[in-house]
Each structure stands twice: as structure tokens, then as C-alpha cells.
Amino acid sequence: MSLRPRNDLDRHQHNGRFLPACNSSVVSFTFALELFVLTLRAQDDTVGGFPSFTVTMLAAPLLLLLFVPFPPSSAAQLPTAKDVPIATNGQPFPWNHMRLPKTVSPYHYDLTIHPNLTSLDFTGVVRIQLDVHEDTSTIVLHAKQMQISNAWLFAPEGVRPLQLLEYPRSHQLALLSDSVLIKGRKYEVQLEFAANLSDSYHGFYKSSYRTSSGEVRVMASTQFEATFARGAFPCFDEPAFKANFTIQIIREPRHISISNMPKVKTVELPGGLLEDHFDTTVKMSTYLVAYIVSDFLSVSKTTQHGVKISVYAVAEKIDQTAYALDAAVKLLDFYDDYFDIPYPLPKQDLAAIPDFQSGAMENWGLTTYRETGLLFDPDKSSVSDKLGIAKVIAHELAHQWFGNLVTMEWWNDLWLNEGFAKFMEYISLDIAYPELQVDDIFLGKCFEAMEVDSLSSSHPVSTAVENPTQIQEMFDDVSYDKGACILNMLRDFLTPEAFEIGIIRYLKRYSYQNTVNSHLWESLTDICNSDDLDEGRMKHKEFCSKRSLNSAASKWYSGDELDVRAIMDTWTLQEGFPLVTVEVRGREVTLSQERYLKTDDQSLTEGFLWQIPLTYMTSASSTIHRFLLKTKTDVLYLPKEVDWVKFNVDMSGYYMVHYEGQGWNSIIKLLHHNHTALSSNDRASLIHNVFQLVSVGKVRLDTALELSLYLSRETEIMAVTQGFGELVPLYKLMEKRDMAAVENQMKGYIVDLFRGLIDRQEWTDSGSVSERMQRSYLLLFSCVRNYPPCVTKATELFNRWKDSDGTMSLPVDVTMAVFVIGARTPEGWDFLFEKYRTSLQMSVKSRMKTAMAVSPLQDKLKWMMEQSLQGEVMKTQDLSGVVVSVSKNPRGYKLAWDFLRANWHTLIKKFDLGSSTISHLVTGVTDQYSTREMLDEVRSFFGSLTEETGSEMRCIRQTYETIEDNIRWMDTNLPLLQAWLDKRSHRTVHEDL
């Protein structure tokens, strides 16, 4: 699954960046279920219920009708943890654990679903075939907020009813048999169920869109990861309970239905309804099941390997699907070849859902996306839109192997899914789409992960989780971005060829199975001596042959000398990351490691030790040297004395470096005189590291600022971007304090620093992908900062565009800057909103929305947030982006905080406490506060919450830590910053004279 797309301004407008790590209780749901009993007599089926012949066929002998209504939702009715579980009917519930027992397991589901898009509910029948592993008379599975009736057991000795018990606290359903199910035998259970379509964004939920004529159309779609399949049908909703699924969907003729597999037939039912039958799936986990009922149209192509690719979207946007279709064909073919494992399904659908909370979802054979993640208009979408679409498709298609074919045993190892999919985005696009220059943005993912991982509230990549709240908290930057970064480090350490051999071995060895961390490390160890090395792949044979001739490389792959598991356990089983301190004295290089942690409590940094694959280069040679640091301290010797040494070459390793003694001075001297002696990634990592070391007192702020002066000569996007990423947050902290003088000095310094690069930007769409992305950001920044040449040009373009009633074609790369300037006046804002309301281009709407949120017009900002919550003219799925953008606005940050507090209970019902959306709201709104008064206010509000309303969420702890870090930074460094800026301004005046 891809996380929620990030706002265009997120990265450089706040210190905490994007922290989707907040997750919580699943007890809140926004709809109340109607209780009704399924009738079994013939009826008109246009308003719900199964046709009578279907129920008769599926329900078996109707000797007994058992009906258990879903109880009213009330925390008071839930037993406390120390209580014996009590079912809703007052009887003892036979299971007292969050995880299901392993006495039985499903191997096939036959599922029939009938959604009614008028009454917004659905009914269904599921028949589950079971293997019995231990004698038992109880079957425990999952069901959430649905009415269950007609429970039957199909046993070798006949059909009999089952007693039903429900325990909502654990979303569990117990089926009690009056006879024992015998180990080794196969049984079937059948359940009938009914529920409302969810009006959140998970389970089986309703979505809607408005046509250009104003008609509102309704559809229904699924989102089951991580624990929401149980809200759509009774099931064993844990990833290790893999099974095959045969699905039937009942619909009206005006709709279509799609699911994981191709449709094999459609049957006409009484009452004018149709029943679509889909082929049986491969063996897979419940969270990958998907189905959609809609009026979508589609376009299709076939891959070189014979897989049919189709992209589905609403009719008026189907002409924006060509790029996604071509990308999906190209990328599926790439993965098919790279993994040397054929994609196992006959088709792969990609569906653009009008209401979608996360970025995308990897359902096997039916991946689902936000419309912005799939729709591309060649004339109006930007290169960053193109890159974003390619990345999210690459991510979801990588999941068809990493996650779907081979699945983590339990959610504690979610990173085996998400870290790999994130990592493969970059591997696949670097090869399949080199023109997108994806290498230029990978480093940013590691910096984002480190932002979260530098807090004591972080967690190991692999960490114990049990309940849905804890599971949802795993969908964060640590699982995704840190997971990808440590895989990249391991690939660099083992060599790309060895790494590829190992992961192919992992996929082939564990296809259709579940894995844990150690399975991956075993597959990456001693690859050339493996019994199951694929001798059919010539490049693998060649690699191992060459390796045997090269003893220097050989040691890295010898089972005796290289223990991949021992190395990687230090990166996955403990939180945080190391800071490596380097001190050079002549030829001697002293190394030491400690945990990098933003805290006053140094005891929290003790007891951590990593095995660190160090890389370094020196002024004497461009050769990359390697050294595995296994101990707290170590010493290495250079062949001769050097002017400078740079560790963590290209920042391929997930660690920071501090250069003691004259180390930083040597690097600053190099950057000022010959910055291109280092790669763009090396320069970006130095900028990042030196400013982050200021936060923990290792480096003085004036040292970091002296390094930043070289940026006046920088042109490469990664280093320029990181320069903004470290400097802009400094004045963003000041905007929320009354210190206009130093704030404006800092803003002026940044504009002056990049003035030359800004002045060279053309107001066109020319250049490479990186050049165009950099242009968009530079022009946006300079207009927001009121740089006169930018404001003049943007004002002229906006007025001409407005005079043409929006028909004039603007260069795509400059539209954000133009819209931001236009939105500063009430007339311009209103015109922009009207164009937003009627536009069918999702990328254009996104840029307009961001520009409107940057406006200084406070009444407009407040109205935007309210409209986003209502969801009529602005989609509620975009609410967090709107609120966080407003919170970065110096005229809006108080409005955003007030909005968050006033609407908290509505927000957690709509988005669910376990979602990255709530995390983004909590951290995004608060992470630029830097006063004790605001910390007290934040603590007062979040401290007043109960566990059911979010008090235990990780993002709240992250928020406290971030504000405390901001306070420490300002207390320590504000006087230094003021003095440095004053000194620089005097120096500049003197030079001018």
C-alpha cells in the first residue's frame, strides 16, 4: 500500500516533514447498522436481500434460524482487559486472545456479495472450507459490525446448525459445534451476513463523484489492509491464513463489477439483477481481496508476457489514463523479467477511485489508486505528476511479488512488504524510465525516515504488534522509507548482482507462503554455494564464476566471514540509527558510533550497537573503500595523509557522520573551492548531516551556516532541495513567534543565497525532469518570499489567464507560482476556486488547492477547511493536506490548530485513529511550534483524550518530542543565528562599499 500522497509544500515548509506514524483504536465507526433479519421468501431484490432461489440454494436445510444482532457500540459495554471475555448475548466467549487460534485454517472461500447502491448497504453469503489441525468444537474467526445469521456446518456426517457468539472488542466471532471437528478432516461453514456500506475509507465503502453536469453518482469499493476485510465478510483476517477465493457479485445492469480475477460469466437473476462470477484466485491473504461496483469505463493493453492490463476510471476522465496504462504494461514486464517469476494472474486492473484515503493499494490483480495517482493529462499535468504516477504504479506492481506472492507471517514484519515495494520503485524506474531521474529523489526518503527515527518514540523496523491499533501504527516512514534505505545499503554492501540473486531466491523459495525476517537474510547469505541457485540465469552463473576468481570480493559472500542476519538484525530489531564520529590524525582514522537521538536524556542513547557497512573516499583517490564497523570504536589507517575524507559515499548507508577536529573545516573548504569534487548526493548528505548535528549539540550553528554559503554555486536538484530543506524550517519556527526582524533577515539570506539560480530560471516547460522540478520549486519559493521579479511575472501571467477565463495555456512548471500570487486577493481566490470546482484535471485541482491554502485571506482559509470536512466541493480525502497547508501559513496556523481541536471526534471517526491521515494532521499542524506556551496547550488538549479517542497514539508522543526539540533549538541557537546574520549583513555592506 502506498501512503497518503504528500502535499507539494510539505517537505520544505516544516521541520517534522511528513510523519504518517500515528495509528490507534478501531472502536470508532461512523455508521450505525440497521438491524434486520434476512427474509427467505421470494421478494423484489432491487432494494437488498438475496433472491429467494439463491438463499435456498446456499442456506442448506432450514431446520433452524439463528440470528445474533450487532450490539450498540458502547465502550461501557466492553469488558476490561482483566475480565473474562463475555459475548454479546452474555455467555462466556471461548477465546481470550487478539490473534486467532490455529486449530483450524481456511483453504477456500466461496463469497457472494450484493451491494445496494441506493440503500447503501449490502448482504452476503460466505462458505468457508476448513482444514482441522487439532480436535475442536469451536471455530473462531473475524467479523466486524455486521449482522450474522444462518450459521451452518457441513461435515462428513451431515449438515448441522452452529451456535453464534460475538465479541466485538476483538472483532471475533465464535462458531460452536455440538460435536467435535476431527483433526485431519475437512469441513465447511456457511454464514449469511448484512451490513451498511462504510462511509469511511476502509472495508466495503461507498464512494461518489460529481459529473460535469452536476449529477452525483455512487459506487462501492474495498480497502481491506490491514484489518478491514472482517468488516466486509466473516473471515480469518490474518495474513498467514492464506486461501483461494471464488467471488460472485450481484449488481444492477447499469453498473459493472470487477474483482481480483477475470469474470467468467454473468447470470441473470429474478428482479432484473445480474450476478457476475469471477474465476478462483490464487492462494492469498484476506487483505488482498478486492471488488468494485461502479459505472467506470476502461482501456486495455496486453504485456509482452500475455497479461491483460486495464485502467478503470469515471467516464469523463478515461482520456487521462493512457500514461498509467503504458507505465503499468512496461513495469509489469520489467518485474516479470527481473524476478524471473511470471506474474501468476491473467490480468491486472488499475482503478482510479474518487474517494481514497491512502495513496494506493496492491490488491492482487486489482490495484486501486487515488485519482491523482493514476490520471495524467499531457497538456496540464507536471513532470512531478508523471514521476509520482510512475512511482506509485511501480510500488503497487512490485507488491504483486513482494507482499502478495510472498507475504510476511505477521504485521510485525510489514517492512518485508512495504520496504521492498518502496525500494523497488527506484530500482524499476531507474532501469525502465531513466529519463525520470529517480535517483535524484531517493535520498530524500532516507532523510524523511531519519526525521522520525531520531525520536525516542520511534520503533524498530520489525517490532511486536498484536491489536489493530498497533498494526496500523506500522504503516509509517520507518516501515516504508527506512526499510527501503537499509535494503539499499545492503544492496550496495553485497553488490547489486548478489542482492538480486538473493531476493529472487527468496521469492522462489517462499512463493504463496509467509515469511519472517530471517528467511530473507538466509536467502541473501552464501548465495553462490546454494543448492537452489537458479543456474538457468546466465548472469547469475557469470557473477558467481567471477566472484570465485576474486578473493577480495569473495570475503563479503563467504558464509564463514559474512553473517547477513547478524548485520541486518542490528538494523531491524532495534530502533534508531547510528551517528559515526570520524577523527583524522595524519594517517590514523579513529571511528566511534552512538545512537543519534534528539533528546536531553543521554541515557536513552546507551546500549545501542550496529554493524555498519562504512564506505569512504579521500582527496587522494576517488576509489570507494569499505569497512564493516562492528564495535563501538575502531581505528583504520590510510595509505598516506589526505586533505579530506568523506564517509558514507553517496549516502548509501543509513547513518550520519560527524567529522571531529578539523574535519568539518576541511569539508567546508572543499565545498567553497571545488564542490563538484563530491557527488550531488554527497553534497546533499553533508548539508543534511551538519544541520542535524546542530540539533544535538555536536556542531555549532555558525559552522553549518558557513557550509551553506557554498549553495550560491549549487545547481543540482538534490543538494539545492536539501539546502532549502534545512534552511526554510528555521524561519518557519520564527513565523510562529513575534520576531519579525530576525525572521525577515533569515528569509532574505535564503533568497540571496539562491538568487543567481532563481534568476536563471525560464518561465517555460523546457529541460530535464530534474531541471523542471527544480524550476517549479524555485519559482514557487521566490514568489512566496515576495522576490520582486517573480511576483511581477506571476502577477502578469495570472491576470492574463484570468482575463481569458482560464483558457490561456500556462506553462505547467510555473502554474503553482502563478496560482499562489493570484490567490492573494479575494477576487483572484474566488476565480481560482471556481476553476478548481469545474476542473476535471486532478493534478491541476491539486495545485489550485495548495495555492488557495497559502493565501493570506483568513476567512478563505477557514472556509476551505470547513468545506474539506463537508466533502461537497472539496474531497474529504484531501482534508489533511488542506489543514496542514493552512497550518504552515503564517496567517493560518492558529486557525488550523483550532480546527483540529474543534473537529477532533469527527476526524477520528471519518479517518479512523489508525490511519496515516490522523498522524499527518497531528504532527503536521504542530511541528513548527517552539514555545513552552504552545507545548502546554498541545499537551493539555491531547492529554484530555481517552484511549478510545487517541491518547495512546505514537504521533502524539512524536509531537511532544518535536516541539521540545524545537524549544531546545531556539533556546540554544537563536542568539547564534542572530549574530551570524548580523555579521553577514555587515560583511555584505562592506563588500558593496
N, C-alpha and C positions, 0 to 999 in steps of 0.2 A: 504494500500500500504506500502511496506517496502522501507525505504530509501536506497540510494546507499550504497552497501557494503563498509565497511571501509578497508583501506589498513592495512596490517599486522603491519606496523610500526607506524601507525597514533597515537595510544594512547600515547605512551611514548616518541615520538620524537618532540612533540611541545606543547607549553603552552596552545594554544587555543583549542587543540584537534580538534574534528570534529564539524563544525558549519554549518549544512545544512539549514541555515535560510535566505538565500538570494534569493529573487524572484523579478520578475519585469515584464516589459511590454510584452505583447504578440503581439506587432505590427510587429515583425520581423519574417519572414518565409524564408526558404532557397530555395523554388522553385517558379518559375514563371508559372502561369497557362496558358495553351494553351486555346484560346477561340474558341469553335466550337459549331455548332448547331447540336442537335441530329437529325439524319435523321429518317424518319418514313417509308422509303421504305425498302423492303427486301434487306439484304446485308449479305456478309460473316462476321461472328461475331468473327473471331479469332483475330481481332485487335481492338476490342472495339465496344461499342454500344449494345443495346438490340436487340434480334431477333425481326423481324417485328411483329410476332403474339403476342409477349409479350407486346410490346408497344401499339399495337392496343387494346389489352385486358385491359390494365391498364390505358390508357390515356383518356378514355371516349370520347364523341363526339368531333371531332377535328374541332370545329367551329372557333376556334381562337388559334393562336400560339403566346404566349408571351415569349420573350426572353430578359433577362437582363444580359449582360456580366459583369464579375467582373472587377472593375476599376483597373488601375495601382496603385500599392502601393506607396503612397507618403504622407509623413507627412504634406506637404504643402496643400494637398487637404482635410485634415481632419478639421472639424470645431473646433474652440476653445470651451472651456467649457461654455463660456458665450453666444455662438451662438445658435440660433435655429437649431435643427438638420436638415440637408439637405441630402436627399437621393442621391445616385449616379447619378440619372437622373435629379437632380436639383430641384425636388419637395420637399416640407417640409415633414420630416419624422414624423409620428404621435405619437411617443413615445420618451420621453426625460429622461429616467432613465436606469441605468445599469441593474437593476432587471426587470424581465418581469412582465407585468400586470397579474392580477389574474381573468380577465374577462372570460377566457376560460382555460380549462385544458385538457390534453390528457389522454385517458384511454386505448388506444391500438394503436400500430404501426404495420403496415404491411410493411416490408422493404425488397426490393430486391437489391442486390449489385452484380456488375460484375467487379471484378478487372482484369486488363490485365497485366500479369507479364512480358510481352515483351515490351510494350509501356509504362509501369509503370504509368498507370492512371486507373481510374475506373468510371463507370456510375452507376446510380441507380434510383429507383423509391420508394418513401415512401408515404404511405397512412395512415393518422393520424385520428383516431376517437376522437371527442371532446365532452366534456360537456361544456355547456354555463352557466355561473353563473350570468352574467349581460348582458342586451341587448347591442349589439355592432355590428359594421360593419367592425371592424379591428381585425385581428389576428396577434399578434407579437410573433415571435419565433426566434431561433438562427440558423445562417448559417455562415460559415467562409471560405473564399477563395474557393468558388465553384461557378459553373455556374448553375443557376436555370432556368428552363423553364417549360412550360406546367403546370401552376397552376390552379387547378380546385376545386370548392366547390361542394360537394354532399350534398344537402339539401333536406328536406322532399318534397319540391315543385319542385325539379328537379336539374339538373346539370348546373352549370354556371362557366365561367372563373373568375379568380381573378386577380386583378392588383398586380404587384410585386414592392415593394420598398426595397432597401437595404441601410443599414447604417453600413459600415464596422467598424467604430470606436468602436461600441458596439457589433459587430458580430451579428447584428439583421436584421431580415427580416420581413417586414410588408406585410400582405395579405389583400387587400382592397376589400370588397364585395359591390356590388351595391344595396344590400338590407340588412336589419338588421338581425343578428342572434339572435333568441329569447331565453331569459333566460329559462332554464329548458329543452330545446330541445337538441337533439344530431345531430352532423354534422360530415362530413368527408372532409378533404382536401387532395389533391394529388399533389405531386411535383416531377418533374424529375430533376435530377442533374448530374453534372460531375465535376471531379477534378483530379489532379495528386496525385498519391501516395506520401505522405510526405517523404522527405529524412531527416527529423529529427527523433525523437523517440516518437512522440505522434500523435494522430489522427489515421488515417488509413495509416500506413507507410510501406515502403519497408525494408526488411532485407535480408542479404545474408550470405552465408558461403562457405568456400572452402573445397572440398573433399580432401582426401589424394592423389588423382591423380592430383590435381590442378584445377579441374573444379569449377567454381563459379556458385552457384545455388541461385536463388532469391525466396523469399517468401513475403507474406504480412501479417501483424498482426496489432492489435489495441492496443492503450493505451489512454483511454478516461478521466481518472481522472486527473485534476479536471474539466477542461472546454474545452475538446477537442473532445467530441462526435460531436459537432457542425461543426467540420472540416471533418466529415465523412458522415453525413446526416443531413438534416434540422430537428431540434428537439427543444423541450423545455428543454434546457440543464441546469436545476437547480435541486438539489436533491429532493426537495419537489414535483416535478411534476412526480410522480411515475406512471408507466403504464405497461401493458403487451406488449411483443414484439414477433411478428411472423416473422422469418427471412428466406429468401431464398438467396442462394449464387450460382452464375453461375461461372463455372470453366472449365478448360481443363481436360481431362481424366487422364493426368499424375500427377495431383495434388489431394489432399484431402482437404476438408474444415471441420472445427469444429466450434461450437458456444456454447452459454450458455446451450442450451438444446440438447437432443439427436436428431439425424437425423431420420426423419420418412419415407422419401422416396427420391429417386433421379429420375429426369425426363430427358430424352434425348431431346436435342434441335437441331434445324437445325444448320448446320455448324460443327457438331461433338462436341458441347459443352454439358455439364451436368449442371443441376440445382438441388442443394441439398435443401430440405425442412426440416426445423427444427421445433420441437414442440414449442408451445407457452410458453413463460416464465411465471414465477410468476410475481406479481406486483413489479417493481423495478425502480430505478433511472437510468437515461441515462448513467451515468459514469460507470455503471457496465455492459453495453452491450459489448460483445466481439465476434470477429470472426477471424479466421486464415485460410489462403490458403497456403498450403505448400506441401512438399513431405515427411513429417515426418512419422516415424513408431511409434507404441505404444505398451505398455504392460499393462495388466489389472488384477485387482483382485476385489473381492466383499467384502464389510464390513459385519459385523455381523448383521447390520440393513438393508442389501439388497441394498446398494448403490454401483454402479459400479465405481471404481476408475481406471483411466487410466493416464499413464505418456507418453507424446509425446516428441520426440527428433529426431534430424537428425539421419539417418540410422547408421552411423559409431559410434555413441555414445549411441545407445539404450541399450548397455550392461552395461551402467553406471547408469541405472535408478532403479535398484532393491531396493536400500536403501530408496529412496524417495517414491517409491510405498508402501513399507511396513510401512513407517512412516505415510504416508497420511491415509492409512487404519486404523492404530492404533489411530491416533489423531482424525479422524472424528468420530470414535466410541466413543472416550473419550468425545468429546464435545456433541455428541448426548445424552449421559447419564448424563453428568454434568449439562447441561442446561435443561434437561428434555423436550426438544423440538426437535422432529425429524427433521433431515435435510430434507428440503422440495423438493429437486430435485432428479430425479432418477440416476443422475451421477455427478461425479466431476472429471474434467480433470485437469491435471497439465502439462503445456507446457514449455519446455526449449527453449527460443528464442535466437538466435545467437547475435542479436543486441537489447539491452535492457538497458534503462538509469537508472531506479531506481533498487531496489532490487527485487521487485515482485509486483504483482497487484492482488487484490481479486475478479476480475470479477466473478459474481455468476455462479458457475458450470464450469468455465473455468479460473482457476487461471494461471497467466503467471509469468515466472521467468527468471532471468539471468541463463545462463548455469551453472555458479559456484554455484548458489543457489539450484540446483536440481540434478546435476550429481556427482556421488561418485564412485570412484574406490577403492575397499577394499585394494588393494595392494599398491596404490600410494597416496591416499588421507589421510589427517591427522585427528586426533581426533577433532581438531578445525574445520575442514571442516565438519565433521559429526555433530558436535554441531550446526554449522551455518546453515546447511541444515535443521536440525530438527527445529530450531528456526524460520526460515523463513516460513516453511510449517505450523508450529503451528500458526504463526501470520496470515497468509492468510486464514487458515481454521477457526480461531476464528472470522474473519471478516464475514464469512457466516452468523453468528448470529449478532455480533456487527458491524453494518455498512450496511449489506445487508438486513437482516430481519428487523432490527430497524435502521433507518438512521437519522443522525442529520438533523434538519429542514433547516439549512443553514451552510455555511462553517465556521462561527464564532465558532461553537461548533464541529469542526473537531476532537477535542480530544476525544469526545464520541466514535468515531470510532477508532482512532489511539492509544489513550492512553489505551483503553481497550484491543485492539489487542496486543499491546506490553506487557501489564500486563499479559494477558492470555498465552502468550508464556511461561512465567515462571511457572504459576500455572499448566498448562497442562504438561510441560516437567518434572516438579518436581514429578508428580504423574505417568505419563506414561513412563518416561525414567529417573528413579532416578540415574542410572549409569552415566548420563551425568553431574551430579552435577551442575545443572544450578544455584543453589543458590549462587555459588561462583562468578558469574559474574553480578548478578542483581544490586548489589550496585554500580558497575561502571556506570550503566545507570544514576543513580541519580547524581553522580559526574559530568558526562558529561552535564546533564541538568543544574546543578548549574553553570557550567562554562559560559554558555550563559546567564543564569538568573541573574548573578551577575553584568551584564552590564546595564547601563541606557537605552540602545537600546532594551532591552528585551520587551516582551509583555505579557499580561495576557493569561492564558490558553484559556479562552473564550474572544475573542476581536472582535470588529466590523470590518467587511470587506465587500467590495462591488464589486470591479472590479477584473478581473482575476489576476492582479499583486498581489494585497493584498491577494487573496485566495491562490496563490501559496506560499506566504510567511508563511502561516500557517503550511506548511509541514516541520517542524523543530523539534529540540530536545525538545522544550517546549511542543508541542502537543503530541509528542510520549513519550519521556522519563520522563519529568515532569508529564505528565498525568498518566503514569504508576506508578510513585513513590507516587503521592498523593493518588491514588487508593490503593496502598499497605499500606499506612499509615492509610487510612480509614478502610481497612480490619482488620488491627491489632487493631484498636480502637474499632470497633464494634464486633469483633471476627470473625474468618473465617466462622463460621456457619451462623451467622446473615447476613454477607455480601453476602454469596451465596444465601440465601433465597431472599434477596432484589434484586439482579441482575436477578434472574430467574423471579421474579415478574415483573420487568421492561421489560424483553424480552417478556413475555407472554402478558402483558398489551398493549404493543405497536407494536406487530408484524405487518409487512407490513405498518407501519406508520412512521412518522417523529417526532423527539423529540427535546427538548431543555434541558439545564442543570437541571432545576427544576423538570422535570419528573423523572430524576434519583434520586434526593435527596428525593422526595416524596416516591419513591418505597423503599428506604432504611430506612424510618422513621417508627417507631412503627410497626415493621413487624409482631409481634405476635398478634396484635389486628386487623389485616387486614381482610376485607371481602373476598379478593381473595387469601388468603394464601392457597397454594396447600396442602390440607390435605392428598392428596394421597402419598406424600413423607414422609415416616415414620421418617426419620431423622429430618425433619423439625418439625414434631409433638413432637418428643422427645426433641428437642432443646428448643422449646417454653415451654414445660412442665417443664423442668429442670430450665429454666430461671425464671419461676413464683415462684419457691421454693427458689431462691437465690436472696435476696433483694440487696446484694452488686452488683451483675451484673445487676440486673433489672434496676437500675437507668440510665444505659447507653442507655437503649432502651425505656424509658418512654417518651411519646410524650411531657409531661409537662417539663421534665428536659433535654431532648436531642433534639436539633434542628439541624438535619444534614445539612439542607440547610444553616442555619446561619453560621455553622462552615465552610462548604466547599465553600461558596461564598467568604470567605476571601482568599481561595487558588486558586480560578479560575477566579475571577473578578478583581484581582489586580496582577501586575507583581511582580517578585522577590520572595524572601523567607526570613524568619526571622533568625537573629542571637540571640540566647538566652544566656544571660550572667548570670553565676551562681557564687555566693559568699557564702561560708560556714563559719559561725562563731558559733562554738560549735554545738548546735542542730539546730540553725536557718539557713535556706537556703533562701537567697534573690534572686529573679528572676527578670529579665527585658528583654524586647525584643525590637529590632530595625531591620530595613532592612539592610541586608548585601549587600553592594554595593561598587564596585571598582571605586571610584571617589574622586576627591578633593573637589567636591561641596557637602557638607554635607546637604544642603537644600533639595537635591533630596531624602534623606532618611526619610524625615519628612512626617507625615500623614499616615503612614502605621501601621496597626494593624491586627494581625492574631489571630484566636482561635487555639491554638497549643495543640495537644494531646501529652503532655510530658510523657515520661517514664524514670525511673531511677532505679538504683540499687546501693548498697553501699558495703563497705568492711564487714559490719556486717551481710549481708544477700544476697543470690542470688535471692530473690523474686523480681519480677518486679513490681514497684509501678507506679501508673498512676495519672496524674493531668492535668486537662484542664485549660491552661493559657489563659484567655480571656482578660486580661487587660495589660497595658504597664508594670506594675510592680506587684509583688505579693510576699508573703512570705509563706513558708511551714516549718514544724517542724519535725525533725527526732526523732524517739523514744529514741535515745542516740547518743552521739558523735561517729564519724567514722573517719577512716584514709583517705578514699577517697570516692568520689561519682562519678558515671558515668551516665550522662544523654543521652537520645536518644539511648536506648538499642538496639544493633544490627543495629543502624541507620535505624530503621523502619519509622522514621519521616523525612519529607523533611525540615530539618532545621540544622543549625550549632550550636555548643555550644562553648562558651568561659568560661574558669574557671579563675576567678579573684583571687587575693590574692595568696595563696599558692596552689591553685587548680592544676595548671599545674605541679608544682614541685611534688605534691603528685602522680600524674598520671605517670610522668616520673620515679619516684622511683619505682612504682609498675611494670612498663614495664621492667625496668632493672633487677628487682629481681624475678618477678613471672608473666611474660607476659601472661601465659595461664590462669590466673585468669579471664581474659576477653576473650570473643569470638573473632574469627578471624575478623568478621565484625566490632566488637567494636574497635579492634586494627586498622583496616583499616580506620575507620571513624576518629579516633584520629589523625592518620598520616595526613589525608586529612585536617581536621579542623585546626590543628595547623599551617600548612604551608599556608593555605588560610588566616588565621588570620594575618600572617606576612604581607600579601599584603595590608591589610587595617590598619596596624599600631597597632593592638591590642596585638600582641605578638612579642618579639624580635626574630630575625633570629637565634641567637645562642641558644635560648630556643628550637626552632623547631629542630635544628641540634642535640642538646643533646638528644632529644627524639629519633631521627632517629638512634642513636647508638645502640639501642636495637635490630635493624633489623639484626645484626650479628647472632642473635639466632633465627630469624624467619624462619619458613618453610612453612606456609600456603599461598596458592596462592593469596588470596585476599589482605592480608597485604603486601606480597612481591611485588605484582603488584602495589599497591598504593605507596609503598616506591619508586619504580622506577618512578612512575608517578609524584611524587613531586620533586625528585632529578634530574632526567635527564633533565627536561626543564631548570634548572639553567645553566648547561654548554652549552645547545643548544643556549641560548641567547648570551653566550660569543663567540661561534663559528662565529658569525656574527660581531664580533668586533676584534680588534687587541690586544688580551690579552691572549696570549698562555700560560703564566706561571700559572695564576690562573685557567684557563680553564683545563689545564692538572692536576693541583692539585685536582680539583673537580672530574674529571674523575677517578683519582687514588683513591680518597676517596670512590667512589661508588663501584669500583672493589674490594677494600679491605673489604668493608662492607659485600659484598655478596660472598667473596672468598670461604668461607667454604661451602656454599650451592652450588656454581658453581663446586667446586672440587668433590662434591659427586654425580654429575650427570653422568649417564652412557650414552654411545652413542648407545642406543638401543631404542626400542619402548615398553618398559615394564612399568607397573604401571597403576594407575587410570587415568581417563580423566584429572583431575586437575593436577596430577603429570606430565603427558605427556605434557600438555600445558605449564606448568611452565618450564619444561626442554627445550622445543623449544625456549622459550624466553630467558632463562638464557644463553644458548649456543650461540644464536644469538648475545645477548648483549656483551658477553665476547669476541667473535670473532671480532665484530665491534670495540671494545675497545682494540684490539690487545693483549689480555691476552695470553701470550706465549703458555701455554698448549693447549688452544683452537685452536689457529692459526696453531700449529703443527699438531694436529689431523685432523682438517678440510682440511688442505693442502694435507695431505696424502690421505684422502678419495677422495678429488676432483681429484687428479692425477690418482688414481686407477679407478675412474669412467670414467674419460676422456680416459684413456688407453683402457678401454673396449668399447669405442664408445657409452657410455651411457647405456650399457646393464646391468652393475652391479647393483644389488639391494641395494640401500642405505636405512638405517633406516629412515622412514618418518619424525620422530621428529627432525632429525638433518639436514635435507636437506637445510633449509634456511641458517644455519650457513655455511654449505659446499659450497653452491652456492655463498654466499656473498664473501667468501675468493677467490673462483675461478674467480669471475668477476673482480678481481683487476688487472689482466694482460690483454693486448689486445687479446692474444691467448685464454685465458680462457673465456673472454667475448664473443668472436666470436663463440666459441664452444657452450657456453650456449645459445646464440641466435639461433644457428642452431637447437638445440634440442627444444627450445621454438617454433620455426617456424613449426616443424613437429609433435609436440606432440598433441595427441587428449585428454589428461587428463587435464581438465580445472584447477584443483587445483594445479597441477604441473606447468602449464604455469603461474599461478598467482605467485607462489613462485619464479620462474625464473625471471619474470618481475620485481618483487620487488628487487631481488638481483642485477639485472643489473642496477637498478636506484640508488643503493647505491655505485656503483663503483666510484673510484676517476678519471676515464677517462672522461675528459670533452667533448671531441669530441663525445664519445659514448652517453653521457647524452643528448647532444643537438640533436643528430640523433634520439634517442628514442622518444623525444617529437615531433619532426617533423613527424616521422613515425606514431605515435599515432594519430596525426591530420589527416594524409592522409588516414589511416584506411585500408591499404592494407595488411600489415604483422602484424600489431598490431591494435586491435579493437579500434575504436574511443570512444566507450562506456567506455573504461578504461583510457582515456586521463587524467582525473582529478587525478586519483590515481598515474599515472606516473609523472605528473608535480609536484604534492605535494611531492612525494617521493624525487624527484630531489631537490626540494626547501629545504628539511631537510638535504640534503647532503652538508657538508661544502664546497665542491668543485663545487656545482651546484646551490646554492641558487640565485646567480646573474643571472645565465642562465635562471632559472625558471621565475624570475621577468621580465626579458627582453622578454621571450617567451609570457608571459601573456599579456604584453602591445602590443607587435607586432601583436598578433593574436586576440586581443580582439573582433573585429567586426565579425570575422569568428566564434569565440567561441560562442558568444551570438546568432548567427543565428542557429548554429548547435544544441545547447543545450537549447535554449530559456532562456530569462532572468529570468523567474520564476522558474527555476529548482534548485534543491539542488546541482547539479553538478557545476553550476556557483558559488554558495556560497562556496562550498568546495575549488574551485580554489582561490577565492578571499581571504578567511580567511586562508586557508592552506598555501598559498605562503607567506603571510605577517606576520603571527602571532608570528614569532620569531625575528622580528626587534625591536630594543630597543634604537635607536639613533634618535635624532631630525632631522638629515640629511635624514634618511630613511623615517621618518614620513612626512617631507616636500615633498619628492619625491613621496610618495604614495598619499598624498593629491593633489599634482599637477596633477597626472595622473587622478585619479578618479574625481577630481574637474573639469576637462576639458570635462567630459561626459555630454551629454544632458539627459533629462528624457527618451527619446526613446532608448538611449544606456546604461542606467542603473544608472544614477546619484542618483536616489531615493532609491536604494536597501538598505535594512536593513543591509546586510552583510558589506556594505561599512562603515556604522556607527560603526558596531561591530569591524571592522578592525582598525579604528581610535582609538577607546576606548582601544583595546587590546594593540596597540603599545604605547599609552600614559601610560597605566598601566605598561608595561614593562620598559619604561623610568623611571617612578617613582620608580619602584622596584630596578632597577640598581643604581639609584642615592642614594637611601636610604640604600640599603643593601650590595652593593658590598664591601665597606670597612669592614663591619662586617664579611662578608663571608671570605675575605682575612685574617683578623685577626684570625678568628676561625680555618681556615685551617692551618695557620702558627702555632698556639698554639697546635693544634692536632699533627702536624708533629714533633714538638719539644718534645711533651709528648711521642710520639711513639718511637722516637730515644732514649729518656731517659730510657723508659721501656726496650728497646732492650739491652741497656748497663747494 
